[in-house]
């Protein structure tokens, strides 16, 4: 009974059957006679020259060609039928893909005999006349051997030769005695009449994984077809019997994948699948995964992709077992909103912020938060520059920055960074003795101080720039005039305070008296 069911499946799926007088590679259809059928009538309606009714009579051992019982199954070799060629259509293409050595574009028509090659990262999806879909995966070579129908008979006859690599197919239900969809590889053949499946070919093996419907597989070592139901797959070695089908691994859980990502480098972890040795992850623009733009195999349950443009996508992940069979699919939608990217932080003056230019940015938005966090930031400002000098109280602050789009909206925020505002030294006082000026200020043990004396407010004409280890500095009395003084402290841990408020130092020309003003407010 089991062998009989396999033979029936082979016939139903339209697989190759060796027959007397027919080449082993030829296929045949089973035509069921109706009332009024004669062999001469069948010749006129279906057969091509030079084949005629006498051949059908001999092949099927018909005694009376004019009186055939209704319901009689007649075997007719495929190459005896009147073929009507069709073309497939490219519905999606991505990356390095060629047809007969030339780059392939969407909406291109693909005729029988065309050879499709995909490089690393290349994909192409074809739509057959009946809307069956074939996606050729990266690193593959496939030839469209047949895409045709037969005059007077319903159904489509499609045959693809997969020399190496992988394909994925969603096959429309095949109806009619001449309807069939086949994938041939160097070591095995697959036949279906409506299903979703994957196939792979290597130098010495072929594999199939069925996710919907049924597939029949056969090779030269098998007398009949091996039935592969949905949820099962097989790896067949060349010259060996096809092994028993194996259950595909279950789909991973993608419940933990967030709906939105804001980084160009995508990192998508998921729980491991028992008995999995690797995982294949794919990203597509459509739910049917006709327009796949990326696929990668990972040895850990963590998918990573880079350089995807911003947009909405579908993620599909499946586990791979030790035999190389790829399991059931898990699918989840997500959006990538990573651009314009936030700028990178750069070295800044103590108490300030700085960042590198982001070419895509029309400006920048800066937020600085304290204990209340970014729900209520203390500073929320925009700038076109690459530096920001906020007026902040001493302490530790959190800050982040985002690039602005031309419409004023902002891209993703940067990682949160910290800004330590050290207390600046207290205002200095000055004393005059022996034609010298002695400045002193309040400090803390272990601090080192930088002292600058300049002629101008911007400290471009600096007269004194000195580093000392005590909170006092003695200078020779300068010539009468007006000067600017500022001080900052370096803590033992290397942290640097902002400059103190600028103080004005001036002398009176009549008397040798020097005065030092209070610090100017808001001086960085």
C-alpha positions in Angstrom: 0.0 0.0 0.0 2.8 2.4 0.8 4.5 1.9 -2.5 1.2 2.3 -4.3 0.6 5.7 -2.6 4.1 6.9 -3.6 3.3 6.0 -7.2 0.0 7.9 -7.0 1.8 10.9 -5.6 4.4 10.8 -8.3 1.6 10.8 -10.9 -0.3 13.5 -9.2 2.8 15.7 -9.0 3.8 15.1 -12.6 7.2 13.6 -11.9 9.4 12.0 -14.4 8.4 8.4 -15.2 10.4 6.0 -17.4 8.3 4.3 -20.1 9.0 1.9 -22.9 10.0 3.9 -26.0 10.3 7.2 -24.1 13.6 8.8 -23.1 14.1 8.6 -19.3 14.3 12.4 -19.0 11.0 12.9 -20.8 7.7 13.7 -18.9 4.3 12.6 -19.7 0.8 13.7 -18.9 -2.2 11.6 -18.1 -5.2 12.5 -20.2 -8.6 11.1 -19.0 -10.9 10.5 -22.0 -14.4 12.0 -22.3 -17.4 11.1 -24.3 -16.8 11.3 -28.0 -13.0 11.2 -27.8 -11.1 9.4 -30.5 -7.4 9.1 -31.0 -7.6 10.9 -34.3 -9.5 13.7 -32.7 -6.9 13.9 -29.9 -4.2 14.2 -32.5 -5.9 17.1 -34.2 -6.5 18.9 -31.0 -3.4 18.4 -28.9 -0.5 16.7 -30.7 2.3 18.4 -32.7 4.0 17.0 -35.8 5.4 14.5 -36.4 3.7 12.7 -33.5 0.3 11.2 -34.2 -2.5 9.0 -32.9 -0.7 5.8 -33.7 2.0 6.5 -31.2 -0.7 7.1 -28.5 -2.4 3.9 -29.5 0.8 1.8 -29.2 2.0 3.4 -26.0 -1.4 2.8 -24.3 -2.2 -0.5 -26.1 -5.5 0.8 -27.4 -7.3 -1.9 -29.5 -9.9 0.3 -31.1 -8.9 4.0 -31.7 -12.5 4.9 -32.6 -14.1 3.4 -29.5 -12.4 4.4 -26.2 -14.3 3.9 -23.0 -15.0 7.2 -21.1 -12.6 7.7 -18.2 -9.7 5.8 -19.8 -6.3 7.3 -18.7 -4.0 7.9 -21.6 -0.3 8.5 -21.2 1.0 11.1 -23.6 4.7 12.2 -23.6 5.0 15.9 -23.0 7.2 16.5 -26.1 4.4 15.1 -28.3 2.1 18.0 -27.3 1.7 21.3 -29.1 3.6 23.7 -26.8 2.9 27.4 -26.4 5.8 29.3 -24.9 5.4 32.0 -22.2 7.7 34.3 -20.2 8.2 35.0 -16.5 8.4 38.6 -15.2 10.9 40.1 -12.8 8.9 41.5 -9.9 11.8 42.4 -7.6 15.6 42.5 -7.9 18.3 43.5 -5.4 22.1 43.5 -5.5 24.2 41.7 -8.0 21.9 39.8 -10.3 22.5 39.0 -14.0 20.5 37.2 -16.7 22.8 35.6 -19.4 25.6 37.7 -18.1 23.8 41.1 -18.2 22.4 43.1 -15.3 18.8 42.4 -14.6 16.1 45.1 -14.0 12.5 44.9 -12.6 9.8 44.1 -15.2 12.2 42.3 -17.4 10.7 39.4 -19.3 12.5 36.1 -18.8 12.2 33.4 -21.4 13.0 29.7 -21.3 16.7 29.0 -21.5 17.7 32.2 -19.5 20.4 31.7 -16.9 20.0 33.7 -13.7 23.1 34.3 -11.4 23.0 36.0 -8.1 26.1 37.3 -6.3 26.6 37.7 -2.6 23.6 39.7 -1.4 21.8 39.4 -4.7 18.1 38.4 -5.0 15.6 38.1 -7.8 11.9 37.1 -7.7 10.1 36.0 -10.8 6.3 35.9 -11.3 5.2 33.1 -13.6 2.1 33.5 -15.9 -0.1 31.8 -13.2 1.4 34.2 -10.5 3.6 31.4 -8.9 6.7 33.1 -7.4 10.3 32.0 -7.6 13.0 33.8 -5.5 16.6 33.0 -6.3 18.7 33.4 -3.2 22.3 34.9 -3.0 25.2 32.9 -4.5 23.0 30.8 -6.8 22.7 29.9 -10.4 19.4 28.8 -11.9 18.1 28.2 -15.5 14.5 28.7 -16.6 14.2 25.5 -18.7 10.5 25.7 -19.4 7.6 28.1 -18.9 4.8 27.0 -21.3 1.4 25.7 -21.7 0.0 23.1 -24.2 -2.6 23.9 -26.8 -6.1 23.0 -25.7 -5.0 21.9 -22.2 -5.4 23.9 -19.0 -2.5 24.6 -16.7 1.1 25.8 -16.8 4.2 23.7 -17.3 7.3 25.2 -15.5 10.7 23.7 -15.0 13.7 25.3 -13.3 17.2 23.8 -13.2 19.0 24.9 -10.0 22.7 24.3 -10.6 23.8 25.4 -7.2 22.5 27.7 -4.4 19.0 28.0 -3.0 15.6 29.0 -4.3 12.2 29.7 -2.5 8.9 29.1 -4.3 5.3 29.8 -3.7 3.4 27.8 -6.3 -0.2 28.5 -7.4 -2.4 25.5 -7.5 -1.7 23.5 -10.7 -4.9 22.3 -12.4 -5.2 20.2 -15.5 -3.4 17.1 -16.8 -0.4 19.2 -18.2 0.0 21.4 -15.2 3.2 20.9 -13.3 5.9 22.9 -11.5 9.4 21.3 -11.2 12.7 22.1 -9.7 15.6 20.0 -11.0 19.0 19.9 -9.5 22.1 17.9 -10.5 21.2 15.1 -8.1 17.4 15.2 -7.6 14.1 16.6 -8.8 11.1 18.1 -7.0 7.6 18.3 -8.3 4.6 20.1 -6.9 1.0 21.1 -7.8 0.6 24.0 -5.4 2.7 24.6 -2.3 5.3 26.7 -0.6 8.8 25.2 -0.4 12.5 25.8 -0.6 15.2 23.9 -2.4 18.9 23.8 -2.3 21.6 22.3 -4.5 25.2 21.5 -3.9 27.8 19.5 -5.8 26.8 16.2 -4.3 23.4 16.8 -2.7 20.0 18.3 -2.9 17.6 19.4 -0.2 14.0 20.5 0.2 12.0 22.0 2.9 8.2 22.2 2.7 6.2 24.8 4.6 2.8 24.4 2.9 1.2 21.6 0.8 3.2 18.6 -0.5 6.4 18.0 -2.6 7.6 14.9 -4.3 11.3 14.2 -4.5 13.1 11.6 -6.6 16.6 10.9 -7.9 18.3 8.2 -10.0 18.7 5.9 -7.0 14.9 5.9 -6.2 12.3 3.8 -8.0 9.6 6.3 -7.1 9.0 9.7 -5.5 9.5 10.4 -1.8 6.5 12.3 -0.4 7.4 15.4 1.7 4.4 16.8 3.6 4.3 20.3 5.1 6.6 20.7 8.0 9.2 18.2 6.7 12.4 18.3 4.7 15.1 16.1 3.5 18.8 16.2 2.4 19.4 13.7 -0.4 23.0 12.7 -1.4 23.8 12.0 -5.0 23.6 8.3 -5.9 22.0 7.3 -2.6 18.5 6.5 -1.6 16.5 9.4 -0.4 16.3 9.3 3.4 13.1 9.5 5.4 11.8 13.1 5.8 12.8 15.0 8.9 10.5 17.4 10.9 11.6 21.0 10.4 12.7 22.9 13.5 10.0 25.2 15.0 10.0 28.9 14.3 11.9 31.1 16.7 10.1 33.6 18.9 10.4 37.2 17.7 8.2 38.7 20.4 11.1 40.5 21.9 12.0 42.3 18.7 11.1 46.0 19.2 8.8 47.7 16.6 11.2 50.6 15.9 15.0 50.8 15.7 17.0 54.1 15.8 20.5 52.8 15.0 22.0 52.0 11.5 23.6 48.9 13.0 20.6 46.6 13.7 21.0 44.1 16.5 18.0 41.7 16.8 18.4 39.0 19.5 15.9 36.2 20.0 15.6 33.1 22.2 17.6 30.0 20.9 15.8 27.1 19.3 16.5 23.6 20.6 18.8 21.6 18.2 19.6 24.6 16.0 23.2 25.1 14.9 22.5 28.3 13.0 19.8 30.7 11.9 18.9 32.4 8.7 17.5 35.9 8.9 16.0 37.8 6.0 14.7 41.3 5.6 12.1 42.2 3.0 10.0 45.2 2.0 6.8 43.2 1.5 4.9 40.6 3.5 5.2 37.9 0.7 9.1 38.3 0.8 9.2 38.8 -2.9 11.4 41.9 -2.4 14.1 40.5 -0.1 17.0 43.0 0.4 19.2 41.1 2.9 19.8 37.6 4.2 22.5 36.3 6.4 23.2 33.1 8.3 24.2 33.5 12.0 25.7 30.9 14.3 24.0 32.5 17.4 20.4 33.6 18.0 21.2 37.2 17.1 20.6 38.8 13.7 22.7 41.7 12.7 22.3 44.0 9.7 23.9 47.2 8.6 23.4 49.9 6.0 19.7 49.3 5.5 18.0 52.6 4.4 15.3 54.0 6.7 11.9 52.5 6.1 9.4 49.8 7.1 10.4 46.1 6.8 9.5 42.5 7.5 12.0 40.3 9.4 11.9 36.6 8.8 14.0 34.1 10.9 14.3 30.3 10.7 16.5 27.9 12.6 18.9 25.5 10.8 19.5 22.0 12.1 22.7 19.9 12.0 21.7 18.4 8.5 21.4 21.9 7.0 17.6 21.9 6.8 16.0 25.2 7.5 13.0 25.2 9.7 9.7 27.0 10.0 9.6 30.8 9.6 8.9 33.4 12.2 8.0 36.9 10.8 7.8 40.3 12.4 7.5 43.8 11.1 9.7 46.6 12.2 10.6 50.2 11.2 14.1 51.7 10.9 14.3 55.4 11.8 18.0 55.9 12.2 18.7 59.0 10.0 20.1 61.5 10.2 22.4 59.9 12.6 23.4 61.8 15.8 26.9 63.3 15.7 29.8 61.9 17.6 31.0 63.7 20.7 34.3 65.6 20.4 36.8 67.0 22.8 35.4 70.2 24.4 36.6 72.9 26.7 35.9 72.1 30.4 32.2 72.8 31.1 31.2 72.7 27.5 30.0 70.3 24.8 31.4 69.7 21.3 30.7 67.2 18.5 31.8 66.4 15.0 29.8 67.5 12.0 27.1 65.2 10.6 26.8 65.7 6.8 23.1 64.9 6.7 22.2 67.3 9.5 20.6 70.7 9.0 21.4 71.6 12.6 21.5 70.0 16.1 19.2 69.7 19.1 20.9 69.5 22.5 19.2 68.4 25.8 20.8 68.5 29.2 19.0 66.9 32.2 19.5 66.7 35.9 17.7 64.6 38.4 14.3 64.9 36.6 15.7 63.2 33.5 14.9 64.1 29.8 11.1 64.2 30.4 11.8 67.7 31.8 15.3 68.7 30.6 16.9 71.7 32.1 18.3 72.7 28.7 16.6 72.0 25.4 18.1 74.1 22.6 19.0 74.0 18.9 22.2 75.2 17.2 23.9 75.2 13.9 27.3 75.1 15.5 29.5 72.3 16.7 30.0 73.6 20.3 27.7 74.4 23.1 28.6 76.3 26.4 25.6 76.0 28.8 25.4 77.9 32.0 25.1 75.1 34.5 25.5 74.7 38.2 28.4 72.6 39.4 27.6 68.9 39.5 27.1 66.0 37.2 24.7 66.4 34.3 23.4 64.1 31.6 23.2 65.3 27.9 22.3 64.0 24.5 22.2 65.3 21.0 20.3 64.7 17.8 20.7 65.8 14.2 18.0 68.0 12.7 16.3 67.3 9.4 15.6 70.1 6.9 11.9 70.3 8.1 13.0 70.9 11.7 12.3 67.4 13.0 15.1 65.5 14.6 16.6 62.1 14.1 17.4 59.6 16.9 19.1 60.8 20.0 22.7 59.9 20.7 23.6 57.8 23.7 23.4 59.7 27.0 26.7 61.1 28.1 27.7 62.8 31.3 29.0 66.4 31.7 30.8 67.1 35.0 30.8 70.8 35.9 33.5 71.4 38.5 33.2 74.5 40.7 35.4 77.3 39.4 37.8 78.9 41.8 36.4 81.7 43.9 37.1 85.3 42.8 40.6 86.5 43.3 41.8 89.4 45.3 45.0 91.5 44.7 47.6 93.1 46.9 50.4 95.4 45.9 53.8 95.4 47.6 57.4 96.0 46.4 56.2 96.8 42.9 54.6 93.4 42.6 51.0 92.1 42.5 49.9 89.2 44.5 46.7 87.5 43.5 45.0 84.9 45.8 41.7 83.0 45.7 39.9 80.2 47.5 40.8 76.7 46.5 40.9 73.0 47.6 43.8 70.8 48.7 45.5 69.0 45.8 44.2 71.4 43.1 46.5 72.9 40.4 45.5 76.2 38.9 45.8 77.8 35.5 46.0 81.6 35.6 45.7 83.9 32.5 46.2 87.6 32.3 45.3 89.3 29.0 44.9 92.7 27.5 41.5 91.9 25.9 38.2 90.4 26.9 38.6 87.5 24.4 42.0 86.5 25.9 43.7 86.8 22.5 46.5 89.0 23.8 47.7 86.9 26.7 50.5 88.4 28.9 50.6 85.6 31.5 49.7 82.0 31.2 50.9 80.1 34.2 50.2 76.8 36.0 50.8 76.7 39.8 50.2 74.4 42.7 48.9 76.9 45.2 45.9 79.3 45.3 48.1 82.4 44.9 50.3 84.0 42.2 52.8 86.8 42.4 53.6 88.9 39.3 55.8 91.8 38.5 53.6 94.9 38.3 52.6 95.5 34.6 52.5 98.9 33.0 49.5 101.0 33.9 46.4 100.1 32.0 43.4 97.7 31.9 43.7 93.9 31.9 41.6 90.8 32.2 42.2 87.9 34.7 40.7 84.4 34.8 41.5 81.2 36.7 40.5 77.6 36.5 41.3 74.5 38.7 42.5 71.0 37.9 41.4 68.4 40.4 43.6 65.5 41.5 41.5 63.1 39.3 42.3 65.2 36.2 38.9 66.9 36.0 39.1 70.6 35.0 36.7 73.3 36.1 35.4 76.0 33.8 37.2 79.3 33.8 36.2 81.6 36.6 34.3 84.7 35.7 36.6 87.3 34.1 37.8 90.0 36.4 39.0 93.4 35.3 42.4 94.6 36.6 43.2 98.2 36.2 45.5 100.9 37.7 45.1 104.6 38.3 47.9 106.7 36.7 48.1 109.3 39.5 48.6 106.8 42.3 50.2 103.3 42.2 46.9 101.7 43.1 45.5 98.6 41.4 41.9 97.4 41.6 40.3 94.1 40.7 36.6 93.9 39.8 34.1 91.2 40.7 33.8 88.4 38.1 31.7 89.3 35.1 28.5 87.2 35.2 28.0 84.5 32.6 31.7 84.2 31.6 32.5 80.6 30.5 
